[in-house]
């Protein structure tokens, strides 16, 4: 059995959880998210805490830890939200947000325009720092990864799109003949 699933998920003030069968709806100050449970998992709400348990006491579910983590992320997202920061490093690399489109110049001949998914907001500071935020952790991480994949950081000069706290191991280039 999962060790995490033995602990309750504490519900912050302003977060409400309702369950209809295998669907769990979480409503908080930032928004509303829903989650579909596996039939082998049950959820109980008791005194401002959310408990994840196996449906049968005889059989332990292998998915308890997974659903505990997903529900914990949903509760945190609806109360606080998630954000990822990207940094553009390179001469002429910059980004700009226009409505629901982010335009990035990454050293290619034409700028790259990417639609911002629904439920996610992007903010650009100083033309080289992009902050992506939203209530769904999976969507925020996937969108940040797709922007990073447009120009991954390369190991020789360190140019590219990287996460703010990412370390890129640098390699030595060729040495000239003497």
LUMTORLUM-277618 format. One line per 10 residues: number of its first residue (from 1); for each residue y, x, z of C-alpha. Coordinates in steps of 0.2 Angstrom, whole numbers, plus 2048, in hexadecimal, padded with zeros to 3 digits. Layout:
<rs>
NUM	Y,X,Z ~ ...
</rs>
This chain:
<rs>
1	800,800,800 ~ 812,805,7FD ~ 81B,80D,80B ~ 82C,806,805 ~ 825,7F5,804 ~ 822,7F5,817 ~ 834,7F6,81A ~ 840,7E7,817 ~ 84E,7E7,80A ~ 85E,7E3,814
11	869,7D7,80C ~ 87C,7DB,80D ~ 889,7CE,812 ~ 88C,7C3,803 ~ 87B,7C5,7FA ~ 870,7B6,7F9 ~ 85E,7B6,7F3 ~ 855,7A6,7ED ~ 843,7A5,7E6 ~ 83C,798,7DB
21	829,79D,7D8 ~ 828,7AE,7D1 ~ 83B,7AF,7CD ~ 847,7B7,7D9 ~ 85A,7B4,7D7 ~ 866,7C0,7E0 ~ 878,7BA,7E0 ~ 885,7C6,7E7 ~ 898,7CA,7E6 ~ 896,7D4,7D6
31	88B,7C8,7CD ~ 879,7C0,7CB ~ 869,7C8,7C6 ~ 857,7C1,7C5 ~ 846,7C9,7C6 ~ 835,7C3,7C1 ~ 827,7C7,7CE ~ 815,7CC,7CA ~ 809,7BE,7D0 ~ 802,7CB,7DD
41	812,7CD,7E6 ~ 81C,7C1,7F1 ~ 82D,7C1,7F8 ~ 833,7BA,809 ~ 845,7B9,80F ~ 847,7BA,822 ~ 857,7BD,82C ~ 861,7C6,81F ~ 853,7D1,819 ~ 847,7D0,80A
51	835,7D3,80D ~ 829,7D8,7FE ~ 817,7D4,802 ~ 806,7D2,7F9 ~ 801,7C1,7F3 ~ 7F0,7C2,7FB ~ 7ED,7CB,80B ~ 7DB,7D0,805 ~ 7E1,7DA,7F6 ~ 7EF,7E6,7F7
61	7FB,7E6,7E8 ~ 7FF,7F6,7DF ~ 80F,7EF,7DA ~ 817,7ED,7EB ~ 821,7FD,7EA ~ 827,7FA,7D8 ~ 82E,7E8,7DC ~ 835,7EE,7ED ~ 83F,7FB,7E3 ~ 845,7EF,7D6
71	84A,7E2,7E2 ~ 853,7EF,7ED ~ 85D,7F5,7DD ~ 861,7E3,7D9 ~ 868,7E0,7EA ~ 872,7F0,7EA ~ 878,7EC,7D8 ~ 87E,7DB,7DD ~ 887,7E1,7EC ~ 88E,7F2,7E7
81	88A,7F5,7D5 ~ 884,805,7CC ~ 88D,812,7C2 ~ 88A,822,7B8 ~ 896,82F,7B3 ~ 895,839,7A3 ~ 89F,848,79E ~ 8A3,84E,78D ~ 8A4,861,78B ~ 8A9,868,77A
91	8B9,86C,770 ~ 8BF,85B,769 ~ 8B2,851,772 ~ 8BA,841,779 ~ 8B7,82E,77C ~ 8C1,81E,77B ~ 8BD,80C,780 ~ 8C4,7FE,775 ~ 8BE,7ED,77C ~ 8AB,7ED,77C
101	8A9,7FD,771 ~ 8A9,80F,776 ~ 8AE,81B,769 ~ 8A9,82D,76B ~ 8AE,83D,761 ~ 8A0,849,764 ~ 8A2,856,757 ~ 89B,84C,748 ~ 8A5,848,739 ~ 8A8,836,73E
111	8AB,82E,74F ~ 89C,825,757 ~ 89F,813,75C ~ 893,80B,768 ~ 893,7F9,76E ~ 894,7F7,781 ~ 886,7EB,787 ~ 889,7DB,790 ~ 88B,7DD,7A3 ~ 890,7F0,7A2
121	8A2,7F7,7A2 ~ 8A7,808,79C ~ 8B7,811,7A1 ~ 8BE,821,79A ~ 8C9,82D,7A4 ~ 8D1,83D,79D ~ 8C8,83A,78C ~ 8B9,844,792 ~ 8B2,83A,7A1 ~ 8A9,82A,79E
131	8A4,81F,7AD ~ 897,811,7A9 ~ 895,804,7B6 ~ 88C,7F3,7B9 ~ 880,7E9,7C4 ~ 870,7ED,7BB ~ 86A,7FE,7BF ~ 85E,7FF,7B0 ~ 86B,7FA,7A4 ~ 878,806,7AA
141	86C,814,7AA ~ 865,810,799 ~ 877,80F,791 ~ 87C,81F,799 ~ 86C,827,792 ~ 870,820,781 ~ 881,828,781 ~ 87B,838,787 ~ 86E,838,779 ~ 87C,838,76C
151	87F,84A,76F ~ 874,852,77C ~ 87A,862,785 ~ 875,871,77D ~ 870,881,786 ~ 87A,88E,77D ~ 88C,888,77F ~ 889,879,78A ~ 891,86D,77F ~ 88C,85B,77E
161	88C,84B,789 ~ 885,84E,79A ~ 884,844,7AB ~ 892,84A,7B7 ~ 886,852,7C3 ~ 87A,859,7B6 ~ 877,86C,7B5 ~ 873,873,7A4 ~ 86A,883,7A4 ~ 873,890,799
171	86A,89C,78D ~ 870,8AC,787 ~ 873,8AD,774 ~ 86E,8BA,768 ~ 874,8CC,76B ~ 87C,8D5,75C ~ 874,8E4,755 ~ 87C,8F5,75A
</rs>
